[in-house]
Amino acid sequence: MLASTLFTVLTAGIAIAVPLDRRDVKLDDAATAEAQKFDATATRAFTATTITTSDGKCLSVDPFSGDFRENLTPVNVVTCDGSKNQTWDVITAGVHNNVKGQALIVSSLTNACLNFDARRAPGNQVLLFSCGGRADGGGQVTDSQLFAFSGGAGPQALVPQAGKNAVCLTVKGNVIDQTACNGAASATGAELFTFGGQAAANTKTAGTTAAATTAAATTSAADCVASTVTKTVTVTVSDSAATTNIAVVDTNSSVVDATTTAKATTTSAATATNIKVSGAGGTLNPTAVAEAQKKDDTATRAATGDSTGSCLTVDETAGDFRENLIPVAVKDCDGSDGQKFDLITKGVHNDQAGKTLIVSSLTNGCLSFDPRRNQDKVHIFSCGGRGDGSGQVTDSQLFPFSDATLTAAGPISPSNAKGTCFVNTDGFLQPSDCDVTKPAANQLFTIGSASGSAATGATSVSKVTATTADATTAVAATTTAKAATTTAATATAPIKVSGAGGTLNPTAVAEAQVKDTTATRAATGVQIKSSDGQDCDGSDGQKFDFITKGVHNNQAGQTLIVSSLTNGCLNFDDRRAAGDQVIMFACGGRADGSGQVTNSQLFPFVDADLKAPYALTPSNAKGVCFVNNNGRLSNVNCDTANPAANELFTIVA
């Protein structure tokens, strides 16, 4: 499994620079405003100037070609037209530049900085990103955004400091890319750029950025209620630009399940109103969370699970909208999920012998140390070190580990900072200087056992709660949950999807969509016909099981409505955008298939409903019925005791 994973990493998609189509993402106004701040204190060598190539074309940015907060935006090379998309500021000093002889190249339209990230796939290494190198705008200075600059208009090379004088920006196709060079003196032709247009030397100005939003609505004709797979392109995002002080490896990664709720227990986030968080974004973004916090089912776990005592604690609402940057509290142990951790000694995000990841069992995020931050340097972050969950291995999340760690008190010392140990400071985990060979008493932690017993002498130290467990490996890849015509687990060619990841991930699909062979089915493979009486075509996508008892239904008088094709459950989530609240989701309400029972997937049912017109009324929402809305199942307010004709469906065997 490990060899296969490494091979996949090493051979993942080699790309070339080609014209990039407009992706028309939906910008998040709040997140964009936070990420792309105008530096009113900056010294500008040029303001709202053009940057032209050796053949007279202009560098241009389309704010809708990146992610939801105008990050990861490619820089296009187009015919000059005088638009604001083609204007740039050259900043020689400011919040994000404290290095003499270097400049930031900043889009006057979006306020994002030109960025070189050698970790990204070839052809996609030069992009615009939040100045300072952090996607939420919280970064300070990063060498991936600094370019050698002497003050003139050029022509001159754009040589990123992070490239160590061996990389020059160049034109490839119709975008800006990078090429090997021997410093600015060696640059020729397509590697030379000129700052033109109106310049304002050494000025300090203020401005604003307008963040636009767009939404794409799609409809499809449907004779029957159906679960379908559409073919569009999704956009993923990233939460850290290239830096030299955190080692991460960026690869393409498939993500599924990101189109709906991120966390659900038996009380289920799928049924809750918007969950507020204290960090960026203001509320949890289910799509971003599910993408960022993926469970590694291939991992070897030295420990996983349960708790008693005084413990490290994770509050999933204390971070940002993707459950990143969560500070780690130290509280009395109470057995809650926020106090449970996995110690992963081998997996997607750990290929280092003698090291472990410390992973929140609640959020799947990794304990991380980032000395660049002003506060909360110790926090929970997407495993792999990239905010969107696409990172591989970073030493900021690796901690020394041996089997003795499970039984003796020891320090938590991050591999990216020598002489640093974590301590409990005013109820939160914080870094402190230490001698890791002789840590002080307040720098020691123990790992709790399943019975709650701590290691000898652990009464005076804090505890990381867990229970020992055998190594685990991926279980979903070989599952027999799918029927002979299985959706994706046996496919040879990638199957494109409209949600996160772009293509189906067979392992994740098989894990998330498990058929309950123990269930009581009132009906199997039936069709659900809308009130307008249109004919069904008998395809697998129009067949459903009605499950009245099973792993995900323990409620009498209720049924799950399960796709016979995908094994996903009909689900109502009123937190989602209007028109997209009725969806199929992993039964139990957790994207990885580990959920139990959620009332967002339960519908009132008696056997007589199989023979009479039937209203689809989700148990998590009073006065709501489903209807056919221009070929897509949607929801309306209704009198469930006396539903209207268009709110009735017929079950057809």
C-alpha positions in Angstrom: 0.0 0.0 0.0 2.8 2.5 1.0 4.8 1.7 -2.2 1.7 2.2 -4.3 0.9 5.5 -2.6 4.5 6.8 -3.0 4.4 5.8 -6.7 1.2 7.7 -7.1 2.7 10.8 -5.5 5.8 10.7 -7.6 4.0 10.3 -10.8 1.0 12.5 -10.2 -0.2 14.5 -13.2 2.6 16.2 -15.1 1.1 19.3 -16.6 2.2 21.9 -19.1 1.3 25.6 -19.2 -1.8 26.0 -21.3 -4.5 28.7 -21.6 -6.8 28.4 -18.5 -10.6 28.5 -19.0 -12.6 30.8 -16.7 -13.9 28.6 -14.0 -16.6 31.0 -12.6 -16.2 30.1 -9.0 -18.5 31.5 -6.4 -16.5 34.0 -4.4 -17.1 34.1 -0.6 -17.2 37.9 0.1 -16.2 37.6 3.7 -13.4 35.2 3.1 -12.1 37.2 0.1 -12.1 40.5 2.1 -10.2 38.8 4.8 -7.7 37.1 2.5 -7.0 40.0 0.1 -6.3 43.1 2.2 -5.0 46.4 0.7 -1.8 47.5 2.4 -2.4 51.2 2.9 1.0 51.6 4.7 3.1 50.2 1.8 5.7 52.1 -0.3 4.9 51.6 -4.0 7.4 52.0 -6.8 4.5 51.7 -9.2 0.8 52.0 -8.7 -1.9 50.6 -11.1 0.8 50.1 -13.8 0.8 47.5 -16.6 3.4 44.7 -16.9 4.1 43.9 -20.5 5.9 41.0 -22.1 8.7 41.2 -24.6 6.1 40.9 -27.4 3.9 43.7 -26.1 1.1 41.8 -24.3 -0.1 42.5 -20.8 -0.2 40.4 -17.7 -3.9 40.0 -16.6 -5.9 38.4 -13.8 -9.4 37.0 -13.8 -10.6 37.0 -10.2 -13.0 34.2 -11.0 -10.3 31.8 -12.2 -9.0 30.9 -8.8 -10.7 29.7 -5.6 -13.5 31.1 -3.6 -11.3 33.8 -2.0 -9.4 34.8 -5.1 -6.4 32.7 -4.3 -4.6 30.3 -6.7 -5.5 32.6 -9.6 -3.4 32.1 -12.8 -1.7 35.1 -14.5 -2.8 35.3 -18.1 -0.9 36.9 -21.0 -3.4 38.8 -23.2 -3.7 41.7 -25.6 -3.5 45.0 -23.6 -7.0 46.6 -23.2 -6.6 49.1 -20.4 -8.8 47.1 -18.0 -8.2 47.1 -14.2 -7.5 43.3 -14.6 -4.2 44.4 -16.2 -3.0 46.8 -13.4 -0.4 46.0 -10.8 1.3 47.6 -7.8 5.0 47.1 -7.1 5.5 47.3 -3.4 9.1 47.8 -2.0 8.2 48.1 1.7 5.2 47.2 3.7 3.4 44.7 5.9 4.4 41.8 3.6 7.8 43.1 2.5 10.6 43.9 4.9 13.5 43.0 2.6 15.5 45.7 0.8 16.1 45.2 -2.9 13.0 43.0 -3.2 9.5 43.8 -4.4 6.0 42.4 -4.2 4.1 42.2 -7.5 0.5 42.9 -6.4 -2.7 42.8 -8.5 -4.3 46.2 -8.2 -7.7 44.5 -8.8 -7.6 41.7 -6.2 -4.7 42.8 -3.9 -3.2 39.3 -4.2 0.6 38.8 -4.6 2.4 37.1 -7.4 3.6 33.8 -5.9 6.1 31.1 -6.9 5.5 27.7 -5.4 7.9 25.0 -6.5 5.8 22.3 -4.6 2.9 22.6 -7.0 2.6 20.6 -10.3 4.7 21.9 -13.2 2.8 24.4 -15.2 0.8 25.5 -12.1 3.6 27.0 -9.9 3.1 30.7 -10.6 -0.2 32.0 -9.3 -1.6 34.9 -7.3 -2.0 34.2 -3.6 -2.8 36.2 -0.4 0.1 38.4 0.4 2.1 36.9 3.2 1.6 33.4 2.1 -1.4 32.4 4.2 -4.7 31.9 2.5 -6.7 33.7 5.2 -4.5 36.8 4.8 -2.8 36.2 8.2 0.7 35.8 6.8 3.6 38.2 7.2 6.5 37.9 4.8 7.3 34.9 2.5 10.2 34.6 0.0 7.9 32.9 -2.5 6.4 36.4 -3.2 9.6 38.5 -3.2 11.3 39.4 -6.5 14.6 41.1 -7.0 13.9 44.8 -7.9 16.2 47.7 -8.5 13.6 50.4 -9.1 13.6 50.8 -12.8 10.8 50.1 -15.4 12.9 47.4 -17.2 12.9 45.3 -19.3 13.9 43.1 -16.4 13.6 39.5 -15.2 11.2 38.5 -12.4 13.4 36.3 -10.2 11.6 34.9 -7.1 13.7 34.9 -3.9 12.4 31.4 -3.2 14.0 30.1 -6.4 17.5 30.8 -5.1 18.5 32.7 -8.2 17.9 29.6 -10.3 14.3 30.4 -11.4 12.9 33.1 -13.7 9.3 33.7 -14.6 8.5 33.3 -18.3 5.6 33.2 -20.7 4.5 29.7 -21.7 1.4 29.6 -23.9 -0.9 32.3 -22.6 0.1 32.2 -18.9 3.0 33.1 -16.7 5.1 30.1 -15.7 8.7 29.5 -14.5 11.8 28.3 -16.1 15.4 27.4 -15.0 17.8 30.3 -15.3 21.1 31.6 -14.0 19.8 34.8 -12.3 18.5 37.9 -13.9 21.5 38.5 -16.0 20.8 35.4 -18.0 17.2 36.3 -18.8 16.2 36.9 -22.4 13.1 37.1 -24.6 10.0 35.7 -22.9 11.8 36.0 -19.5 11.9 39.8 -19.6 9.1 42.1 -18.5 8.5 45.9 -18.5 6.6 48.0 -16.0 4.7 50.6 -18.0 1.7 52.9 -17.9 1.2 55.6 -15.2 3.6 55.2 -12.3 3.7 56.8 -8.9 7.0 56.5 -7.2 7.2 56.0 -3.5 3.5 56.7 -2.9 1.1 55.5 -0.2 -2.5 55.2 -1.2 -5.6 53.5 -0.1 -8.1 51.6 -2.1 -10.8 49.0 -2.1 -11.4 45.7 -3.7 -14.8 44.8 -5.0 -15.5 41.1 -4.5 -18.1 39.8 -7.0 -20.1 36.7 -6.6 -21.6 34.4 -9.2 -23.6 31.2 -8.9 -24.2 28.6 -11.5 -27.6 26.9 -11.4 -28.1 23.7 -13.3 -31.3 21.8 -14.0 -31.9 18.5 -15.7 -35.1 16.9 -16.9 -36.1 14.0 -14.8 -39.0 11.6 -15.2 -38.5 10.1 -11.8 -36.6 11.0 -8.7 -33.0 10.0 -9.6 -29.5 10.1 -8.2 -27.2 11.2 -11.1 -23.6 11.9 -11.8 -23.0 15.1 -13.7 -19.8 16.2 -15.5 -18.4 19.6 -14.6 -15.2 21.0 -13.1 -14.6 21.7 -9.4 -12.2 24.1 -7.9 -10.0 23.2 -4.9 -8.2 25.6 -2.8 -4.9 25.8 -0.9 -4.0 27.3 2.5 -0.3 28.0 2.4 2.0 29.4 -0.3 5.6 28.2 -0.8 7.9 29.0 2.1 11.3 27.8 3.1 10.6 27.2 6.8 7.9 24.5 6.6 8.5 21.4 4.6 5.5 20.1 2.7 5.0 18.2 -0.5 2.0 19.2 -2.7 0.4 16.7 -5.0 -2.9 16.2 -6.7 -5.4 14.5 -4.4 -8.9 13.2 -5.0 -11.5 14.3 -2.6 -15.1 13.1 -2.3 -18.1 13.9 -0.1 -17.2 17.6 0.2 -20.5 18.7 -1.1 -22.3 18.3 2.1 -22.0 18.2 5.9 -18.6 17.9 7.5 -19.4 16.5 10.9 -22.3 14.6 12.2 -22.9 12.5 15.4 -26.3 11.2 16.4 -27.3 14.8 16.9 -25.8 15.4 13.4 -24.4 18.6 12.1 -26.4 17.8 9.0 -29.5 18.9 10.9 -28.1 22.0 12.6 -28.2 25.6 11.7 -25.0 27.4 10.6 -22.3 26.5 13.1 -20.3 29.7 14.1 -16.6 29.5 14.4 -14.2 32.0 16.0 -11.7 32.1 13.1 -11.8 33.0 9.4 -15.1 32.7 7.6 -17.4 33.1 10.7 -19.2 29.8 10.1 -18.1 26.2 9.3 -18.1 25.6 5.5 -19.2 22.0 5.1 -17.6 21.7 1.7 -14.3 23.0 2.8 -14.2 21.0 6.1 -14.9 17.7 4.3 -12.2 18.5 1.8 -9.6 19.7 4.3 -10.1 17.1 7.1 -9.9 13.7 5.5 -9.4 10.6 7.5 -6.4 8.5 6.5 -7.8 5.0 6.4 -4.5 3.6 5.1 -2.6 4.7 8.3 -0.9 2.6 10.9 -2.2 3.8 14.3 -0.2 3.2 17.4 -3.2 4.4 19.5 -6.7 5.6 18.9 -9.4 6.8 21.1 -11.0 7.0 24.6 -10.4 9.1 27.7 -10.3 10.0 31.5 -8.3 12.6 33.5 -6.9 16.2 32.6 -6.7 16.2 28.8 -5.8 18.0 25.6 -9.1 19.2 24.1 -10.2 20.2 20.6 -13.3 22.4 20.0 -14.2 22.1 16.4 -15.8 25.6 16.5 -12.8 27.4 17.8 -10.9 27.5 14.5 -11.7 28.7 11.0 -14.4 27.7 8.5 -12.5 24.5 7.6 -11.8 23.4 11.1 -8.2 24.6 10.8 -6.2 26.8 13.2 -8.0 25.3 16.2 -6.1 26.1 19.4 -5.6 23.1 21.7 -7.1 23.6 25.2 -6.2 21.7 28.3 -9.2 20.8 30.4 -10.5 18.2 32.8 -11.1 14.9 31.0 -14.8 14.3 30.3 -14.7 11.5 27.7 -15.9 13.8 24.9 -14.9 13.2 21.3 -12.8 16.5 21.4 -10.4 14.8 23.9 -9.7 11.8 21.7 -6.6 11.4 19.5 -5.0 9.0 17.1 -1.3 8.5 17.0 -0.4 7.6 13.4 3.1 6.2 12.9 2.8 5.5 9.2 0.4 6.8 6.5 -0.3 9.3 3.8 1.0 12.1 6.0 3.8 10.3 7.8 6.6 8.5 6.0 9.2 9.0 8.8 10.3 6.1 11.0 10.3 7.0 14.7 7.8 9.8 14.2 4.1 10.1 14.9 1.2 12.4 13.9 -1.2 13.3 16.8 -4.6 13.4 15.1 -7.8 14.7 16.5 -10.3 11.8 16.4 -13.1 14.4 16.2 -11.9 16.5 13.3 -9.2 14.4 11.6 -6.9 17.4 11.9 -3.2 17.1 13.0 -1.5 18.7 16.0 0.7 21.3 14.3 3.4 23.9 15.3 3.9 27.0 13.2 6.4 29.4 14.7 5.5 32.1 12.2 2.2 32.8 13.8 1.7 35.6 16.3 -0.7 33.6 18.4 -2.0 30.0 18.6 1.3 28.7 17.3 0.2 25.2 18.6 -3.0 24.3 16.9 -4.9 21.7 14.9 -4.4 21.9 11.1 -5.1 19.8 8.0 -2.8 16.9 8.0 0.0 17.4 5.5 0.2 21.1 6.1 -2.1 22.5 3.4 -5.4 24.1 4.4 -7.4 22.3 1.7 -6.1 18.9 2.8 -4.0 18.3 -0.2 -0.6 18.3 1.6 1.5 15.2 2.1 4.1 15.3 4.9 5.3 18.2 6.9 7.7 18.1 9.9 5.6 20.7 11.7 3.2 17.9 12.5 5.7 15.1 13.2 6.7 14.2 16.8 9.4 11.8 18.1 7.7 8.5 19.0 8.6 5.0 20.2 6.5 2.2 21.8 7.7 3.5 25.2 5.8 6.7 24.5 2.6 4.9 25.1 3.5 3.9 28.7 5.8 6.7 30.0 5.4 10.4 30.5 7.3 12.4 27.9 7.5 15.7 26.1 5.6 16.7 23.0 8.3 18.2 20.9 7.7 19.2 17.2 10.2 18.0 14.6 10.4 21.4 13.0 11.7 23.2 16.1 14.7 22.1 18.0 14.6 22.7 21.8 10.9 23.3 21.8 8.3 21.5 24.0 4.6 22.1 24.5 3.3 23.1 27.9 -0.1 24.0 29.4 -0.1 27.8 29.6 -3.3 29.3 31.0 -5.4 26.4 29.8 -4.0 26.2 26.3 -1.1 24.2 24.7 1.8 26.6 24.0 5.5 26.2 23.0 8.3 26.7 25.4 12.1 26.3 25.3 13.3 23.1 26.7 16.0 20.4 26.9 14.1 17.5 25.2 16.4 15.0 26.9 15.6 16.4 30.3 12.2 18.1 30.1 10.7 19.9 33.0 7.7 18.4 34.9 5.2 20.8 33.2 6.5 19.7 29.8 5.5 16.0 30.3 2.4 14.3 29.0 1.0 10.8 29.3 -1.2 8.8 27.0 -4.3 7.3 28.7 -5.3 3.7 28.2 -8.7 2.3 27.4 -9.4 1.7 31.1 -8.5 5.2 31.9 -5.3 4.3 33.8 -2.4 6.6 33.4 1.3 5.9 33.4 3.1 5.8 36.8 3.7 9.3 38.1 1.2 10.9 35.6 -0.8 12.6 38.3 1.3 15.8 38.0 1.3 16.0 34.2 -1.2 16.6 31.5 -2.7 13.8 29.5 -3.2 13.0 25.8 -6.1 10.5 25.9 -6.1 7.4 23.7 -6.4 3.7 23.7 -4.0 1.3 22.1 -5.1 -0.4 18.9 -3.7 -2.7 16.2 -2.5 -1.2 13.0 -5.3 -0.4 10.6 -5.3 -0.4 6.8 -7.8 0.7 4.3 -10.9 -1.4 4.4 -13.0 0.1 1.7 -11.1 -0.8 -1.4 -12.1 -4.4 -1.4 -15.6 -4.0 -0.1 -18.5 -5.9 -1.6 -21.0 -3.3 -0.8 -21.6 -2.3 -4.4 -23.7 -4.2 -6.9 -22.3 -5.8 -10.0 -22.7 -2.6 -11.9 -20.8 -0.7 -9.1 -20.5 3.0 -9.4 -16.7 3.6 -9.2 -14.8 1.1 -7.1 -14.0 -1.1 -10.2 -13.8 1.6 -12.8 -10.6 1.9 -14.8 -11.1 5.4 -16.2 -11.6 8.3 -13.8 -15.3 9.3 -13.4 -15.7 13.0 -13.3 -18.0 14.5 -10.6 -19.3 18.1 -10.1 -18.3 18.3 -6.5 -14.9 18.5 -4.7 -12.0 16.5 -6.1 -13.2 16.4 -9.7 -13.2 12.6 -9.9 -14.6 9.8 -7.9 -12.2 8.3 -5.3 -13.0 4.5 -5.4 -11.6 3.9 -1.9 -13.4 6.7 -0.3 -16.7 5.9 -2.2 -16.6 2.3 -1.0 -16.0 3.4 2.5 -18.6 6.1 2.6 -21.4 4.3 0.8 -21.6 0.9 2.5 -24.7 -1.3 1.9 -26.4 -2.4 5.1 -26.9 -6.1 4.6 -28.6 -6.4 8.0 -31.4 -3.9 7.3 -35.1 -4.6 7.1 -36.3 -3.4 3.8 -40.0 -2.5 3.2 -39.2 -2.2 -0.5 -36.2 -2.9 -2.6 -35.3 -1.4 -6.0 -38.5 0.6 -6.3 -39.0 3.8 -8.3 -40.5 7.0 -6.8 -42.7 8.8 -9.3 -43.5 12.5 -9.1 -47.1 13.8 -9.2 -46.9 15.0 -12.8 -47.1 11.3 -13.9 -44.1 11.2 -16.2 -42.8 7.8 -17.1 -39.8 6.3 -15.4 -37.1 4.5 -17.5 -36.2 1.7 -15.1 -32.5 2.7 -14.9 -30.4 1.9 -11.8 -30.3 5.5 -10.9 -34.1 5.6 -10.4 -34.2 2.6 -8.0 -34.4 3.0 -4.2 -34.7 0.9 -1.1 -36.9 1.8 1.8 -35.1 0.7 5.0 -37.3 0.7 8.2 -34.7 -0.8 10.5 -30.9 -1.2 10.4 -27.6 0.3 11.2 -28.7 3.8 10.3 -32.4 3.6 11.4 -33.4 2.7 14.9 -36.6 4.7 14.8 -40.0 3.0 14.6 -42.4 4.5 12.0 -39.5 6.0 10.1 -37.7 5.0 6.9 -34.5 5.7 5.1 -34.8 6.2 1.3 -31.6 4.7 -0.1 -30.3 4.8 -3.6 -30.0 1.2 -4.9 -27.2 2.5 -7.2 -24.9 4.3 -4.7 -26.1 3.2 -1.3 -26.4 6.8 -0.3 -29.3 8.1 1.7 -31.8 10.8 0.7 -30.8 13.8 3.0 -32.2 17.2 3.8 -29.8 19.9 4.9 -31.3 23.3 5.4 -27.9 24.9 5.9 -27.0 24.5 2.3 -27.9 27.0 -0.5 -31.5 27.2 -1.5 -32.2 24.7 -4.3 -29.5 22.4 -3.2 -30.7 21.2 0.2 -32.1 17.9 -0.9 -29.2 15.6 -1.8 -27.8 12.1 -1.5 -25.3 11.6 1.3 -23.5 8.8 3.2 -26.1 7.1 5.4 -25.6 8.1 9.0 -24.7 11.7 8.2 -20.9 11.4 8.2 -19.0 11.8 4.9 -16.7 8.9 5.6 -19.5 6.5 6.2 -18.9 6.2 10.0 -22.1 7.9 11.1 -24.9 6.1 12.9 -28.4 7.7 12.8 -29.4 11.2 11.8 -33.0 12.5 11.5 -32.0 14.5 8.3 -32.3 11.1 6.5 -35.5 9.8 8.2 -39.0 10.1 6.8 -42.3 9.1 8.4 -43.5 5.8 6.9 -46.1 3.0 7.3 -46.6 0.1 5.0 -49.7 1.7 3.5 -47.4 4.4 2.0 -46.2 1.8 -0.5 -49.7 1.8 -2.1 -51.0 5.4 -1.7 -49.7 8.8 -2.6 -46.8 9.6 -0.3 -45.4 12.9 0.9 -41.6 13.1 1.4 -41.3 15.0 4.7 -37.9 14.9 6.4 -38.0 14.3 10.1 -35.5 17.1 10.9 -37.8 19.9 9.5 -41.4 20.5 10.5 -43.7 21.7 7.7 -41.3 20.8 4.9 -42.2 18.7 1.8 -40.2 17.7 -1.2 -41.4 18.7 -4.7 -40.3 18.4 -8.3 -38.8 21.8 -9.1 -37.9 22.0 -12.7 -36.6 18.5 -12.9 -34.8 18.6 -9.5 -36.0 17.4 -6.1 -36.3 20.5 -3.9 -38.2 21.5 -0.7 -41.1 23.8 0.0 -43.1 24.8 3.1 -46.2 22.6 3.4 -49.0 21.3 5.6 -47.7 17.8 6.1 -51.2 16.6 7.2 -52.7 17.9 4.0 -50.0 18.0 1.3 -50.8 19.6 -2.0 -51.0 17.5 -5.2 -47.5 18.4 -6.4 -46.1 17.3 -3.0 -47.2 13.7 -3.4 -45.2 10.9 -4.9 -46.1 7.3 -5.8 -43.9 4.3 -5.1 -43.7 2.0 -8.1 -42.4 -1.5 -7.8 
